[in-house]
């Protein structure tokens, strides 16, 4: 009996494809995928990283955000969350958050609290890759030294926080018969110029300051500005002995001379007054002819006083010294799973293109010394005294002292009281006693910190 | 005479006694249940109070005996060292002086002026409600924006206060920058802020004095000041005590307006306006000396406690 051969029809899947066709297409697909995997360039797809960054410079927050977007172009999946507050508030946040592991991945903050965090082993020292950058020609050795505490280097130097210059209104100079190309070179000349630039009412009260000094308010900034004058006179708030101890260095002729400068300016020549508007806002609104401040004022003037005609010059010389302060602010990474990514981003933030961008957009100066400032100087020549350092002009920095903020803040409080004391005018004995009392307070703080010594 | 033994209970009497015993037991259970319910109901709020008030207070007390730095891990016991250092600290002593001067001035001015206003408003004035609302408005306004507004009012060059004074030939005063004047500027601002609160409380006290007493006094020939001294003031004692105690506590805790007005380069001199709470804040959160700041906080608490007890003693209300 013949068996009817049943024709073998192709079995169809539910999609309508035959099994053979399905298997064929799957095989082709797999082969294609394998080929792509083999043939495509070896680009590592980084796992998405979100870094949190806290800053004590609210005006720089936008720069950080833009930098984050720029970085994300070459690091897909990268995201940056930022938070900013004024410096004191941010110091408090950092001090509370870091010890409790609730802090950010990255933060910029003054060195003041880093010393305490380092002592408590709460901030990691720089890894080898970052050290390579710091030891290269990118940064001046003094900057690396500034970031060194007990043999370890912390942070990536980011911006120059304190280097000051003298700002002066060239239009007011011309009106007063002064040559705008010859700014005051010494503190004596500064007072002379200030007298010519001051405007007074019929009763002799200043209505426009010849120079706006930091006379009121509170905060360590007052002492910092006093130090511009004190340094020139040959003194410092504190000085370290050979044995590594510290004591005051202004209960002396230098301190008395610096205080005399302020007392004469306010009460004798009346080139400034506590009742007048002051500081950057006074200079920007043209209610002061001269002003000593950091580079960020250039950014403020661009934004709020574009019509102000001004130039800058180095801080004047004193009878003993000529110098400018430096206070590097660095970016620090926190310990944690994102530490490596944080260090990488920190190095990106201080790369030469970003360094130039920082200064152009915000006004603060980068700490890199290998940046070509020529284009910036062509556009804004007022940056010259900040980036071109004259021969013979020295640099000084805040001392490496955990108690420094307390010394400076309390010194500031006493200085403000002294500036307002008319009885100190032409009163050398009174000035001497005042400086002695303020210096005694500084020494007392050093004693309590266990670092006081005179030998 | 023999004492009769208790007569045997009738079945009805026995049943009644059983019923009363049962009722008593039920009542005890009920009372217990009520107490339990009350305490359970209070437990959550007590827990919150413990966490937010009692625990921080006891912790502060504990910290005050240590050299407790916010960041450094080493926090040794130092006993009374922090308290001894306070006595030699010129900043603390200045803050104590400034705060005490501030408190006395604000309490005296706000109570006296508040009392005067409440006496005026207790009379038959038109638009009394409107006046009350106007005086109470600063009380409900947040302190920070008000402090900023007053900073501008006090500005030596463009402040409205100096502008108005210039109409009378007064030369510009550095309200926030002149030594000795700055603290009074803060006092003026603070009195303005609390005046309405004291006025309302004293007004309530005045309205609660029975009119019949005044009628009786007037029949006896008492008028004006005599009536005020003999009737009004003595009967206002309970409210006065409350107002003075609360005002003193608030005044000693002054911080916000001082902090706002001394911030920035165009601000009041920090040293001359140093107050206790600001000193505590600076020591604790700027210099991170938590142990020292805690000792200061304990001292402040003891000062306020002592003043409160003194006020209770002096202004005590004789009962009966």
Interface residues (C-beta under 8 A of the other chain):
Chain A: X88 X91 X92 X95 X96 X98 X99 X113 X116 X117 X119 X120 X122 X203 X205 X214 X215 X216 X217 X218 X219 X221 X274 X275 X276 X277 X278 X279 X280 X281 X405 X406 X409 X410 X412 X413 X414 X416 X417 X420 X421 X441 X448
Chain B: X69 X70 X71 X72 X73 X85 X90 X91 X156 X157 X171 X172 X174 X176 X177 X178 X179 X262 X263 X264 X265 X266 X267 X268 X269 X270 X271 X272 X274 X282 X285 X286 X287 X288
